[in-house]
Amino acid sequence: MTDMLYSLHAGEEKRLHRFFRRRLKSKDDVADATQETFLRMLEASHATLIENPQAYLFQVARSVARVILTRQTRESALFAPDVAGMEEPDELPLPDRIVNARQCLLIMAKAIEALPKRCQQVFILSRLRGRSNGEIAAELGISRNMVEKHIIRALLHCRKVRAEIFF
């Protein structure tokens, strides 16, 4: 069974790369998807009898591509800039715009203050002080993964508050 996988890998890796390049945006995603596909094939080969390995390989590849594209869609929606309120700035803002901007700023400051202390601290270090996730993790003694979770939680909270303001 392992010999079949080695020959499949040698014979189909280039086709699999082309398959993923047509569907995925980055080279890193293509490499990750290729590796994930062969890993799933390796796991499946121990559990089931695969009659047509090439067809099964590309069925697995379609599944892997679908998972990656779904993840990319979710991430782009989470981190995409909001278009509402992003019009071209005027040379001199009108007084009502100044008042509105100050009110929005106060509401967002209160939203940040409402976050749990650690989440608030991470968000301020990231967004207001411009520190990288690695720097924040080292400074606070937490993992990068935890830093990312705090940032995502804070961004979602701020988006929710912003949506309540504008809609």
N, CA, C and O of each residue as an XYZ file, in Angstrom:
668
protein
N       0.824     -1.197      0.000
C       0.000      0.000      0.000
C       0.866      1.259      0.000
O       0.559      2.228     -0.694
N       1.938      1.242      0.772
C       2.827      2.394      0.833
C       3.534      2.595     -0.500
O       3.762      3.731     -0.916
N       3.887      1.483     -1.183
C       4.516      1.590     -2.501
C       3.586      2.281     -3.484
O       4.019      3.090     -4.305
N       2.307      1.954     -3.391
C       1.322      2.596     -4.258
C       1.298      4.105     -4.020
O       1.193      4.879     -4.972
N       1.393      4.524     -2.769
C       1.399      5.950     -2.451
C       2.650      6.640     -2.968
O       2.576      7.760     -3.474
N       3.806      5.979     -2.846
C       5.045      6.568     -3.367
C       4.968      6.763     -4.875
O       5.356      7.814     -5.386
N       4.479      5.773     -5.579
C       4.383      5.904     -7.037
C       3.313      6.931     -7.408
O       3.483      7.679     -8.372
N       2.233      6.973     -6.666
C       1.195      7.970     -6.895
C       1.744      9.373     -6.659
O       1.479     10.291     -7.436
N       2.501      9.531     -5.595
C       3.111     10.822     -5.282
C       4.048     11.253     -6.401
O       3.998     12.395     -6.858
N       4.892     10.344     -6.834
C       5.860     10.671     -7.895
C       5.155     11.001     -9.206
O       5.562     11.920     -9.917
N       4.113     10.265     -9.525
C       3.447     10.456    -10.803
C       2.427     11.578    -10.843
O       2.187     12.155    -11.904
N       1.831     11.894     -9.722
C       0.708     12.836     -9.721
C       0.981     14.165     -9.029
O       0.126     15.051     -9.048
N       2.144     14.325     -8.424
C       2.403     15.549     -7.656
C       2.312     16.803     -8.529
O       1.730     17.800     -8.100
N       2.867     16.780     -9.735
C       2.814     17.965    -10.611
C       1.382     18.272    -11.041
O       0.976     19.434    -11.071
N       0.626     17.240    -11.370
C      -0.783     17.459    -11.739
C      -1.563     18.031    -10.561
O      -2.410     18.910    -10.723
N      -1.260     17.517     -9.380
C      -1.940     17.993     -8.181
C      -1.599     19.454     -7.911
O      -2.473     20.232     -7.528
N      -0.328     19.836     -8.107
C       0.070     21.241     -7.961
C      -0.710     22.126     -8.939
O      -1.212     23.181     -8.554
N      -0.811     21.700    -10.194
C      -1.565     22.487    -11.185
C      -3.033     22.599    -10.781
O      -3.643     23.660    -10.916
N      -3.586     21.507    -10.291
C      -4.970     21.492     -9.826
C      -5.181     22.559     -8.749
O      -6.136     23.333     -8.821
N      -4.291     22.601     -7.751
C      -4.434     23.570     -6.663
C      -4.102     24.990     -7.100
O      -4.715     25.938     -6.609
N      -3.143     25.160     -8.013
C      -2.798     26.517     -8.476
C      -3.979     27.175     -9.170
O      -4.148     28.392     -9.089
N      -4.793     26.387     -9.848
C      -5.973     26.951    -10.518
C      -7.042     27.383     -9.518
O      -7.889     28.214     -9.844
N      -7.013     26.837     -8.321
C      -8.074     27.089     -7.353
C      -7.667     27.987     -6.187
O      -8.496     28.722     -5.651
N      -6.410     27.932     -5.798
C      -5.959     28.641     -4.600
C      -5.076     29.829     -4.977
O      -4.477     29.852     -6.052
N      -5.005     30.801     -4.094
C      -4.322     32.059     -4.400
C      -2.822     32.027     -4.168
O      -2.061     32.518     -5.001
N      -2.389     31.469     -3.071
C      -0.973     31.589     -2.721
C      -0.221     30.277     -2.910
O      -0.795     29.190     -2.843
N       1.075     30.412     -3.147
C       1.940     29.243     -3.291
C       1.965     28.426     -2.002
O       2.017     27.196     -2.030
N       1.928     29.126     -0.882
C       1.920     28.428      0.410
C       0.683     27.551      0.545
O       0.769     26.418      1.019
N      -0.480     28.078      0.125
C      -1.706     27.288      0.196
C      -1.631     26.081     -0.737
O      -2.117     25.002     -0.400
N      -1.020     26.265     -1.913
C      -0.867     25.153     -2.854
C      -0.008     24.059     -2.232
O      -0.353     22.879     -2.295
N       1.118     24.458     -1.629
C       2.012     23.481     -1.002
C       1.324     22.790      0.174
O       1.423     21.573      0.326
N       0.634     23.560      0.996
C      -0.071     22.982      2.143
C      -1.171     22.021      1.686
O      -1.341     20.944      2.258
N      -1.909     22.418      0.658
C      -3.000     21.584      0.170
C      -2.468     20.278     -0.417
O      -3.060     19.215     -0.224
N      -1.351     20.365     -1.131
C      -0.751     19.153     -1.697
C      -0.324     18.206     -0.585
O      -0.595     17.007     -0.638
N       0.337     18.751      0.407
C       0.790     17.930      1.529
C      -0.406     17.326      2.273
O      -0.393     16.145      2.619
N      -1.425     18.132      2.513
C      -2.624     17.647      3.215
C      -3.304     16.534      2.422
O      -3.791     15.566      3.006
N      -3.339     16.664      1.105
C      -3.972     15.643      0.272
C      -3.244     14.310      0.392
O      -3.873     13.268      0.576
N      -1.923     14.344      0.290
C      -1.170     13.098      0.404
C      -1.232     12.527      1.825
O      -1.213     11.310      2.006
N      -1.304     13.388      2.810
C      -1.452     12.914      4.186
C      -2.785     12.185      4.357
O      -2.841     11.116      4.965
N      -3.851     12.767      3.820
C      -5.161     12.115      3.905
C      -5.172     10.790      3.132
O      -5.800      9.817      3.549
N      -4.468     10.777      2.008
C      -4.371      9.528      1.237
C      -3.658      8.458      2.056
O      -4.062      7.295      2.063
N      -2.596      8.862      2.742
C      -1.844      7.919      3.557
C      -2.725      7.345      4.668
O      -2.709      6.142      4.929
N      -3.493      8.221      5.316
C      -4.384      7.774      6.385
C      -5.488      6.870      5.839
O      -5.844      5.873      6.467
N      -6.024      7.216      4.677
C      -7.119      6.425      4.098
C      -6.621      5.080      3.597
O      -7.352      4.090      3.641
N      -5.387      5.036      3.123
C      -4.879      3.786      2.553
C      -4.759      2.681      3.600
O      -4.785      1.499      3.257
N      -4.631      3.046      4.845
C      -4.558      2.048      5.910
C      -5.941      1.522      6.283
O      -6.071      0.409      6.792
N      -6.963      2.319      6.031
C      -8.302      1.960      6.490
C      -9.182      1.352      5.394
O     -10.087      0.573      5.692
N      -8.924      1.701      4.129
C      -9.808      1.241      3.059
C      -9.016      0.736      1.867
O      -7.842      1.062      1.691
N      -9.673     -0.050      1.071
C      -9.111     -0.523     -0.180
C      -9.476      0.497     -1.247
O     -10.655      0.775     -1.468
N      -8.476      1.048     -1.902
C      -8.701      2.087     -2.906
C      -8.508      1.441     -4.277
O      -7.399      1.044     -4.637
N      -9.601      1.341     -5.036
C      -9.536      0.682     -6.333
C      -8.906      1.567     -7.398
O      -8.135      1.079     -8.224
N      -9.218      2.859     -7.395
C      -8.664      3.783     -8.381
C      -7.964      4.915     -7.621
O      -8.589      5.926     -7.302
N      -6.678      4.749     -7.333
C      -5.965      5.722     -6.507
C      -5.933      7.135     -7.089
O      -6.023      8.110     -6.343
N      -5.806      7.259     -8.415
C      -5.760      8.597     -9.020
C      -7.085      9.337     -8.842
O      -7.107     10.512     -8.477
N      -8.174      8.642     -9.100
C      -9.486      9.273     -8.930
C      -9.723      9.644     -7.468
O     -10.240     10.719     -7.166
N      -9.342      8.753     -6.578
C      -9.512      9.015     -5.149
C      -8.641     10.196     -4.711
O      -9.063     11.022     -3.902
N      -7.419     10.266     -5.256
C      -6.504     11.371     -4.936
C      -7.152     12.714     -5.272
O      -7.111     13.643     -4.466
N      -7.744     12.815     -6.451
C      -8.329     14.097     -6.850
C      -9.666     14.362     -6.167
O     -10.079     15.516     -6.050
N     -10.335     13.334     -5.723
C     -11.528     13.532     -4.891
C     -11.114     14.131     -3.547
O     -11.754     15.054     -3.043
N     -10.044     13.597     -2.979
C      -9.509     14.140     -1.726
C      -9.031     15.573     -1.952
O      -9.262     16.442     -1.111
N      -8.369     15.825     -3.078
C      -7.861     17.167     -3.393
C      -9.006     18.172     -3.485
O      -8.878     19.294     -2.995
N     -10.121     17.788     -4.105
C     -11.273     18.696     -4.176
C     -11.790     19.030     -2.781
O     -12.159     20.170     -2.500
N     -11.811     18.038     -1.927
C     -12.250     18.259     -0.551
C     -11.298     19.206      0.186
O     -11.747     20.113      0.886
N     -10.009     19.003      0.035
C      -9.015     19.867      0.684
C      -9.142     21.296      0.154
O      -9.109     22.247      0.935
N      -9.284     21.458     -1.151
C      -9.430     22.798     -1.741
C     -10.682     23.487     -1.205
O     -10.657     24.682     -0.909
N     -11.764     22.745     -1.080
C     -13.014     23.313     -0.566
C     -12.843     23.813      0.867
O     -13.344     24.880      1.220
N     -12.139     23.045      1.686
C     -11.898     23.450      3.076
C     -11.057     24.726      3.118
O     -11.361     25.650      3.873
N     -10.006     24.776      2.311
C      -9.129     25.954      2.304
C      -9.879     27.177      1.794
O      -9.750     28.260      2.365
N     -10.653     27.026      0.737
C     -11.410     28.163      0.197
C     -12.454     28.661      1.187
O     -12.679     29.866      1.296
N     -13.085     27.755      1.902
C     -14.048     28.149      2.932
C     -13.352     28.947      4.025
O     -13.852     29.984      4.460
N     -12.190     28.456      4.470
C     -11.421     29.167      5.490
C     -11.016     30.552      4.996
O     -11.118     31.521      5.748
N     -10.557     30.668      3.747
C     -10.152     31.955      3.192
C     -11.328     32.916      3.118
O     -11.179     34.108      3.387
N     -12.481     32.407      2.759
C     -13.674     33.253      2.681
C     -14.030     33.801      4.052
O     -14.334     34.985      4.200
N     -13.989     32.927      5.053
C     -14.298     33.381      6.421
C     -13.280     34.406      6.901
O     -13.651     35.416      7.499
N     -12.011     34.155      6.646
C     -10.970     35.081      7.096
C     -11.062     36.412      6.371
O     -10.886     37.463      6.989
N     -11.334     36.389      5.068
C     -11.408     37.652      4.338
C     -12.603     38.472      4.797
O     -12.528     39.700      4.844
N     -13.705     37.809      5.135
C     -14.868     38.538      5.643
C     -14.581     39.134      7.016
O     -15.071     40.215      7.344
N     -13.791     38.430      7.811
C     -13.480     38.908      9.154
C     -12.521     40.086      9.122
O     -12.670     41.034      9.893
N     -11.531     40.027      8.225
C     -10.496     41.049      8.213
C     -10.636     42.060      7.086
O      -9.776     42.927      6.933
N     -11.698     41.972      6.294
C     -11.898     42.917      5.204
C     -12.282     44.282      5.769
O     -13.045     44.369      6.732
N     -11.756     45.333      5.175
C     -12.141     46.664      5.663
C     -13.589     46.958      5.311
O     -14.071     46.593      4.239
N     -14.266     47.616      6.220
C     -15.635     48.031      5.956
C     -15.617     49.206      5.000
O     -14.827     50.133      5.174
N     -16.473     49.180      3.997
C     -16.529     50.252      3.027
C     -17.375     51.399      3.567
O     -17.111     52.560      3.254
N     -18.386     51.091      4.374
C     -19.260     52.120      4.918
C     -18.461     53.087      5.774
O     -17.719     52.680      6.668
N     -18.620     54.344      5.496
C     -17.944     55.364      6.278
C     -16.509     55.595      5.843
O     -15.756     56.274      6.542
N     -16.109     55.035      4.684
C     -14.728     55.182      4.236
C     -14.639     56.088      3.005
O     -13.774     55.895      2.151
N     -15.520     57.059      2.917
C     -15.522     57.959      1.781
C     -14.256     58.800      1.782
O     -13.509     58.820      2.761
N     -14.023     59.497      0.668
C     -12.883     60.402      0.569
C     -13.022     61.501      1.618
O     -14.098     62.081      1.762
N     -11.962     61.790      2.344
C     -12.064     62.846      3.357
C     -12.152     64.228      2.701
O     -11.543     64.489      1.664
N     -12.918     65.082      3.334
C     -13.005     66.464      2.877
C     -11.775     67.208      3.350
O     -11.111     66.804      4.305
N     -11.476     68.322      2.656
C     -10.366     69.176      3.089
C     -10.617     69.644      4.521
O      -9.754     69.509      5.389
N     -11.785     70.186      4.753
C     -12.168     70.639      6.090
C     -13.479     69.951      6.456
O     -14.500     70.188      5.811
N     -13.465     69.122      7.459
C     -14.701     68.435      7.829
C     -15.732     69.406      8.396
O     -15.398     70.394      9.050
N     -16.970     69.093      8.126
C     -18.054     69.909      8.648
C     -18.197     69.662     10.146
O     -17.845     68.585     10.628
N     -18.703     70.632     10.878
C     -18.840     70.486     12.334
C     -19.636     69.241     12.746
O     -19.296     68.587     13.732
N     -20.693     68.914     11.994
C     -21.478     67.732     12.368
C     -20.661     66.453     12.176
O     -20.842     65.489     12.920
N     -19.773     66.435     11.196
C     -18.902     65.274     11.010
C     -17.895     65.150     12.158
O     -17.581     64.045     12.599
N     -17.406     66.265     12.623
C     -16.458     66.255     13.742
C     -17.141     65.703     14.985
O     -16.589     64.850     15.681
N     -18.346     66.195     15.257
C     -19.094     65.723     16.421
C     -19.398     64.237     16.283
O     -19.225     63.474     17.234
N     -19.848     63.827     15.111
C     -20.169     62.419     14.872
C     -18.923     61.538     15.047
O     -18.998     60.473     15.660
N     -17.799     61.975     14.517
C     -16.559     61.203     14.633
C     -16.127     61.081     16.092
O     -15.683     60.017     16.523
N     -16.256     62.155     16.842
C     -15.894     62.109     18.260
C     -16.813     61.167     19.036
O     -16.360     60.424     19.906
N     -18.100     61.203     18.716
C     -19.042     60.292     19.380
C     -18.714     58.841     19.056
O     -18.728     57.978     19.933
N     -18.421     58.588     17.790
C     -18.057     57.213     17.388
C     -16.776     56.769     18.082
O     -16.666     55.623     18.518
N     -15.824     57.664     18.181
C     -14.561     57.352     18.847
C     -14.800     57.024     20.322
O     -14.206     56.084     20.851
N     -15.653     57.782     20.977
C     -15.979     57.503     22.382
C     -16.686     56.156     22.532
O     -16.404     55.404     23.465
N     -17.587     55.859     21.630
C     -18.300     54.582     21.691
C     -17.323     53.433     21.493
O     -17.396     52.426     22.197
N     -16.408     53.579     20.535
C     -15.428     52.513     20.298
C     -14.461     52.385     21.481
O     -14.058     51.274     21.826
N     -14.091     53.491     22.098
C     -13.227     53.433     23.280
C     -13.938     52.687     24.411
O     -13.320     51.891     25.118
N     -15.230     52.945     24.578
C     -15.998     52.231     25.600
C     -16.109     50.747     25.254
O     -16.070     49.893     26.141
N     -16.249     50.444     23.962
C     -16.324     49.043     23.538
C     -15.018     48.327     23.874
O     -15.037     47.184     24.329
N     -13.896     48.986     23.653
C     -12.595     48.388     23.977
C     -12.449     48.227     25.485
O     -11.917     47.222     25.956
N     -12.916     49.207     26.234
C     -12.861     49.112     27.699
C     -13.726     47.974     28.230
O     -13.453     47.434     29.303
N     -14.765     47.608     27.489
C     -15.666     46.541     27.932
C     -15.073     45.147     27.723
O     -15.588     44.162     28.253
N     -14.000     45.070     26.956
C     -13.349     43.767     26.727
C     -12.686     43.291     28.011
O     -12.339     44.099     28.873
N     -12.510     41.981     28.141
C     -11.733     41.480     29.285
C     -10.334     42.108     29.266
O      -9.810     42.427     28.199
N      -9.742     42.283     30.426
C      -8.485     43.031     30.552
C      -7.386     42.517     29.627
O      -6.738     43.310     28.943
N      -7.167     41.207     29.593
C      -6.083     40.662     28.759
C      -6.379     40.904     27.278
O      -5.484     41.268     26.515
N      -7.618     40.705     26.880
C      -8.029     40.925     25.501
C      -7.839     42.402     25.133
O      -7.338     42.722     24.055
N      -8.237     43.276     26.024
C      -8.080     44.712     25.836
C      -6.599     45.073     25.687
O      -6.225     45.843     24.803
N      -5.776     44.516     26.548
C      -4.344     44.785     26.540
C      -3.719     44.345     25.217
O      -2.939     45.089     24.623
N      -4.053     43.153     24.760
C      -3.521     42.630     23.502
C      -3.974     43.508     22.337
O      -3.175     43.849     21.465
N      -5.247     43.869     22.324
C      -5.789     44.679     21.236
C      -5.108     46.045     21.167
O      -4.767     46.515     20.081
N      -4.914     46.672     22.301
C      -4.262     47.987     22.327
C      -2.819     47.882     21.854
O      -2.361     48.719     21.075
N      -2.105     46.874     22.311
C      -0.721     46.689     21.870
C      -0.652     46.435     20.365
O       0.266     46.907     19.695
N      -1.601     45.705     19.847
C      -1.599     45.369     18.429
C      -2.042     46.536     17.559
O      -1.323     46.952     16.651
N      -3.218     47.056     17.841
C      -3.810     48.041     16.933
C      -3.386     49.486     17.202
O      -3.283     50.281     16.268
N      -3.144     49.826     18.438
C      -2.787     51.216     18.736
C      -1.284     51.443     18.843
O      -0.787     52.528     18.541
N      -0.569     50.416     19.273
C       0.887     50.571     19.418
C       1.655     49.904     18.287
O       2.872     50.064     18.187
N       0.955     49.155     17.429
C       1.571     48.565     16.246
C       2.541     47.423     16.496
O       3.416     47.160     15.670
N       2.398     46.755     17.606
C       3.309     45.648     17.921
C       2.892     44.393     17.161
O       1.711     44.186     16.883
N       3.865     43.571     16.835
C       3.576     42.311     16.149
C       3.034     41.302     17.157
O       3.179     41.472     18.368
N       2.410     40.255     16.638
C       1.858     39.220     17.513
C       2.951     38.550     18.327
O       2.747     38.222     19.496
N       4.111     38.346     17.713
C       5.233     37.735     18.425
C       5.723     38.603     19.560
O       6.017     38.101     20.645
N       5.815     39.911     19.324
C       6.249     40.835     20.379
C       5.253     40.846     21.535
O       5.640     40.845     22.704
N       3.987     40.857     21.197
C       2.950     40.870     22.230
C       3.006     39.588     23.048
O       2.924     39.620     24.276
N       3.147     38.457     22.356
C       3.205     37.172     23.047
C       4.386     37.137     24.014
O       4.246     36.693     25.153
N       5.546     37.606     23.560
C       6.732     37.600     24.418
C       6.553     38.540     25.606
O       6.914     38.196     26.732
N       6.002     39.713     25.361
C       5.829     40.703     26.431
C       4.845     40.236     27.494
O       5.057     40.463     28.685
N       3.765     39.582     27.065
C       2.716     39.184     28.010
C       2.864     37.745     28.504
O       2.128     37.304     29.386
N       3.808     37.031     27.935
C       4.029     35.655     28.369
C       2.906     34.703     27.975
O       2.567     33.786     28.724
N       2.323     34.929     26.777
C       1.281     34.047     26.264
C       1.683     33.583     24.871
O       2.640     34.104     24.297
N       0.971     32.621     24.329
C       1.310     32.100     23.006
C       0.821     33.047     21.911
O      -0.075     33.863     22.128
N       1.432     32.920     20.726
C       0.981     33.705     19.573
C      -0.465     33.364     19.235
O      -1.254     34.234     18.867
N      -0.792     32.096     19.366
C      -2.148     31.651     19.094
C      -3.146     32.378     20.006
O      -4.214     32.795     19.556
N      -2.800     32.523     21.258
C      -3.676     33.217     22.206
C      -3.778     34.701     21.832
O      -4.851     35.296     21.933
N      -2.665     35.290     21.402
C      -2.682     36.689     20.956
C      -3.677     36.837     19.802
O      -4.499     37.754     19.798
N      -3.597     35.936     18.829
C      -4.501     35.992     17.679
C      -5.953     35.828     18.113
O      -6.833     36.513     17.592
N      -6.212     34.939     19.051
C      -7.584     34.746     19.535
C      -8.110     36.008     20.211
O      -9.265     36.386     20.014
N      -7.260     36.661     21.011
C      -7.685     37.915     21.657
C      -7.972     38.989     20.611
O      -8.959     39.715     20.728
N      -7.127     39.097     19.596
C      -7.330     40.113     18.558
C      -8.621     39.840     17.802
O      -9.398     40.761     17.551
N      -8.856     38.599     17.442
C     -10.083     38.252     16.718
C     -11.305     38.553     17.576
O     -12.294     39.096     17.084
N     -11.239     38.201     18.853
C     -12.370     38.476     19.761
C     -12.637     39.978     19.834
O     -13.787     40.415     19.782
N     -11.566     40.765     19.956
C     -11.724     42.217     20.045
C     -12.274     42.793     18.737
O     -13.149     43.658     18.757
N     -11.760     42.313     17.606
C     -12.251     42.804     16.316
C     -13.733     42.487     16.125
O     -14.502     43.330     15.666
N     -14.118     41.279     16.476
C     -15.534     40.909     16.359
C     -16.409     41.776     17.257
O     -17.491     42.206     16.857
N     -15.932     42.026     18.466
C     -16.679     42.874     19.400
C     -16.817     44.291     18.839
O     -17.900     44.875     18.865
N     -15.715     44.835     18.334
C     -15.751     46.196     17.782
C     -16.645     46.272     16.550
O     -17.376     47.246     16.370
N     -16.589     45.249     15.702
C     -17.470     45.225     14.527
C     -18.937     45.196     14.942
O     -19.778     45.866     14.343
N     -19.228     44.417     15.968
C     -20.608     44.320     16.444
C     -21.072     45.684     16.954
O     -22.177     46.127     16.641
N     -20.226     46.342     17.737
C     -20.576     47.666     18.253
C     -20.745     48.649     17.108
O     -21.677     49.453     17.104
N     -19.843     48.583     16.139
C     -19.916     49.502     14.994
C     -21.186     49.266     14.201
O     -21.830     50.217     13.759
N     -21.551     48.011     14.018
C     -22.780     47.688     13.272
C     -23.997     48.244     13.996
O     -24.943     48.698     13.353
N     -23.984     48.214     15.321
C     -25.099     48.749     16.099
C     -25.177     50.271     15.956
O     -26.264     50.847     16.003
N     -24.031     50.913     15.783
C     -24.014     52.377     15.637
C     -24.572     52.797     14.277
O     -25.395     53.709     14.190
N     -24.115     52.122     13.215
C     -24.444     52.559     11.871
C     -25.703     51.939     11.302
O     -26.170     52.362     10.245
N     -26.267     50.943     11.978
C     -27.468     50.311     11.398
C     -28.584     50.248     12.367
O     -29.660     49.749     12.038
